[in-house]
Amino acid sequence: MLNAFEVVTTVVVGVLVGVEFAVAFVMNPILNALPDDSTQLGNAHGGRMLGAVMPFWYIGSLVLCAVWAAAGWGDRHSGLVVTAAGLLLLSVVMSIVLLVPINNRNKTWTPENRPADWKQQLARWNRYHYVRVADLIAAFALLATARA
């Protein structure tokens, strides 16, 4: 039973990594290549869409990892799982403290009401997001290694 749970946890975290990687390295470059109004509207829509789903996905991934760590406590790879859980916790804290405040502002902007520094705010969000993606990749790699 624990083996199946480990696989499910690894897949859930892996898909999370894939989505966030795609946002950073596929979607944002596409949106940034569009005219300003389209860039801003696309980012606002993406912020609303993903902002509604990602909290559950992040917290769910963390909970799954914590359950795996508790259930497998004492196994030879439990340290990897605990470290992965710590990295997922860091990603949640980073999201709440650094990324969500920018996203909450961004998702309400329109071309008519966006602030003059909207591009700088989105660039700051992107920089924080790159760090978060690296953190998530590390957590996923630890979980995959623990499964090996």
TIKE-574351 format. One record per residue (C-alpha): residue in one letter; z, x, y. Coordinates in steps of 0.2 Angstrom, whole numbers, padded with zeros to 4 digits, always signed. Example, Ala and Ser with C-alpha at 12.3 -4.5 7.8 and 13.67 -1.06 7.14 Angstrom:
a+0039+0062-0022;s+0036+0068-0005;
***
This chain:
m+0000+0000+0000;l+0004+0014+0012;n-0013+0022+0009;a-0022+0006+0015;f-0011+0005+0030;e-0015+0023+0034;v-0033+0020+0033;v-0032+0004+0044;t-0022+0013+0057;t-0034+0028+0057;v-0049+0016+0059;v-0041+0006+0073;v-0036+0022+0083;g-0053+0029+0079;v-0063+0014+0086;l-0051+0015+0101;v-0056+0033+0104;g-0075+0028+0102;v-0074+0014+0115;e-0065+0025+0127;f-0076+0040+0124;a-0091+0028+0127;v-0084+0022+0143;a-0082+0040+0149;f-0098+0048+0144;v-0110+0033+0142;m-0106+0018+0152;n-0099+0027+0168;p-0114+0039+0170;i-0125+0023+0168;l-0116+0013+0181;n-0115+0028+0193;a-0134+0030+0192;l-0136+0013+0199;p-0136+0008+0217;d-0119+0007+0225;d-0117-0012+0224;s-0122-0013+0206;t-0111+0002+0202;q-0096-0006+0210;l-0100-0023+0202;g-0102-0016+0185;n-0086-0006+0186;a-0076-0022+0192;h-0083-0032+0178;g-0079-0018+0165;g-0062-0017+0172;r-0059-0036+0170;m-0066-0036+0152;l-0058-0020+0145;g-0042-0023+0156;a-0040-0039+0146;v-0041-0031+0129;m-0036-0013+0130;p-0017-0016+0133;f-0016-0025+0116;w-0027-0011+0108;y-0016+0003+0115;i+0000-0005+0111;g-0006-0011+0094;s-0012+0007+0089;l+0005+0014+0095;v+0014+0001+0084;l+0003+0005+0069;c+0006+0023+0071;a+0025+0021+0073;v+0026+0010+0057;w+0016+0023+0047;a+0027+0037+0054;a+0043+0027+0049;a+0036+0022+0032;g+0030+0039+0028;w+0045+0048+0034;g+0048+0064+0025;d+0031+0065+0018;r+0023+0082+0021;h+0011+0075+0035;s+0024+0065+0043;g+0025+0077+0058;l+0007+0075+0061;v+0009+0056+0062;v+0024+0057+0073;t+0015+0069+0085;a+0000+0057+0085;a+0012+0043+0089;g+0019+0053+0104;l+0001+0056+0110;l-0002+0038+0109;l+0014+0034+0119;l+0008+0047+0132;s-0009+0038+0133;v+0000+0021+0136;v+0011+0029+0149;m-0004+0037+0158;s-0013+0020+0158;i+0002+0011+0165;v+0006+0024+0179;l-0011+0031+0183;l-0026+0021+0178;v-0020+0002+0178;p-0016+0002+0197;i-0033+0008+0201;n-0041-0004+0189;n-0031-0018+0195;r-0038-0015+0213;n-0056-0011+0207;k-0058-0027+0197;t-0055-0038+0212;w-0068-0029+0223;t-0085-0035+0228;p-0098-0027+0239;e-0090-0037+0254;n-0072-0033+0252;r-0072-0016+0243;p-0062-0002+0253;a-0071+0012+0261;d-0064+0025+0248;w-0069+0015+0233;k-0080+0029+0226;q-0065+0041+0228;q-0054+0029+0219;l-0066+0027+0204;a-0068+0046+0204;r-0049+0048+0202;w-0049+0035+0188;n-0062+0044+0179;r-0053+0061+0180;y-0037+0052+0173;h-0048+0044+0160;y-0055+0060+0154;v-0038+0067+0151;r-0033+0051+0142;v-0049+0052+0131;a-0044+0070+0126;d-0026+0064+0122;l-0033+0050+0111;i-0045+0062+0102;a-0030+0073+0098;a-0020+0059+0092;f-0035+0053+0081;a-0038+0071+0074;l-0019+0072+0069;l-0020+0055+0060;a-0036+0060+0051;t-0028+0076+0046;a-0013+0067+0040;r-0024+0056+0029;a-0033+0071+0021;
***
